[in-house]
Amino acid sequence: MSHAASPDLALPSTRAQWSAVLVTVALMVVLGLGLPRLADSTAPADTAVAAGDRVVARGVAVTVSEGWALAGGTDLLVLNKQDAKLFVLPPSASTQAPEDAVEQAEQGYTTDTSVQATIGEVQSFTTDSGLEAASVTIVQPDLVTVLYAFSDGTTLATGNASATPGTWSDLKDEVDEMAATVEFETGASS
Amino acid sequence: MSEPRAAVTPAAGRTSVTWRSGSVAIVVAIVAAGLVGTIGLAQDLRLPMTIAGPAWVAISLGFWAIYGLVLLLLVRTPLSRAELVRLGTVLALVWGGLAATDIAGRANGAVATIAANFSAEASGGWTTWAVAPAFEETIKTAGIVLLALLPAARRFGPAAGLAVGALVGVSFQVVENWVFTIQAMEQAVESGGTPLTALLSTAFIRGVVGFFSHIVYSGIIGAAIVWAVVSGPGHRARRVGAVALVWLLMVALHMWSNWTTTAGAGLLYLLTMAVGLAVFVVAYRAVARWRPDDLGPPLVT
């Protein structure tokens, strides 16, 4: 095969190199920073809720503690504060005891020992509105999770609170207070 | 692809590295993007890795690393002929595995978030196969172009382009698969399953069905880019057009692969593997026409 000289085969010019670097950096900025920022700006924002206000979503009501916000972009009851989150799923017909429900939910953490989860005892309590409830706290190196279940005997709702350990120590009492105010609502939603 | 004219270096024999500002800028850009990507991946995976557990994180990492070595066996001949210097190899792996995965992941996530405002099904649905391939191929290709413009990392010839592209693609494929595995393990644990099940299912869908994926897309794009450079003077528009066409075809192939794995059906899986294999074989044979003698000596080492 004959070899033909070609100007294209010279070492790449510094100009070409710098042009490629600048185009690539621009791509990185647009794709890696610009688009995520655009997405953040279009994402539904959390709605601040005044302390003591009662929020209702998909059949569940909670009286909100100070500084918590109702998450946007979902019609479920999801409350955020710092990196902590509390959500309660819509109630469904079930006669399962709340203690059994949280024990069932914790199975995901007990089947695999490598998860490094420390699972507490199931705690039973009664909410202010008279619902039977249970919770279990699961501590992992970087996450504290509390699994909840609420029941009025014929209807059951499960929920979950989670936060990093540092945040959890600050917000545990507020989460406990809100969990104690859970009520089942029929129809209304706000 | 017609057989291009052979490459010729301006000066026979090996020359010393000339670290011009452009070359330094390329290395700095790739290393910086790799560092940023590493931090981003570590932040994103911190919680999933905690939930999956360190043992499963290590097992899955080892699994995909071995998988990556198996993938590289496919292109061992172009790799050996490309005579990439160590720096070029490392930069290709850094770009594909750490920079491109992070940047593409952020862009993909952003589009899914934006789309979810309009349609709940869009998030993680059609954006996965309709949008993600374009972002991923764009950012991987940007790195391949950078590497092709780094004298210390290249030797003219489509085989070298295939090798550089394949290295970028393999590292992207390995890291992306590992990230998906960790996330699948997190979901499995939270829903009462086991990390092993998540590893096996991810290994099948992404490892087996998607075997001929990023290594093929990026390898072929890399070969096309270098082909455009070595195919002689003139016809610049035609050469650029050919690269653009190859890029579009690889994006389309990527879309097809993502769609079939999202749709999830046995026959489509087989078809996806067959199409990937066929494209790889055709491209590999085209590139294999070049022998080391055709390439000329490395420009710099």
Interface residues (C-beta under 8 A of the other chain):
Chain A: M1 S2 H3 A4 A5 S6 P7 D8 L9 A10 L11 P12 S13 T14 R15 A16 Q17 W18 A20 V21 V23 T24 V25 L27 M28 L31 G32 L33 L35 P36 L38 A39 D40 T42 A43 P44 G73 Q107 G108 Y109 T111 D112 S114 V115 Q116 Q140 P141 D142 L143
Chain B: R5 A6 A7 V8 T9 P10 T18 R20 S21 G22 S23 A25 I26 A29 A33 V36 R46 L47 T50 I51 A52 G53 P54 A55 W56 A99 D102 I103 A104 R106 A107 G109 A110 V111 T113 I114 A116 N117 F135 T138 I139 A142 G143 V145 L146 A148 L149 L150 P151 F156 V189 E190 S191 G192 G193 T194 P195 V229 V230 G232 P233 D293 D294 G296 L299 V300
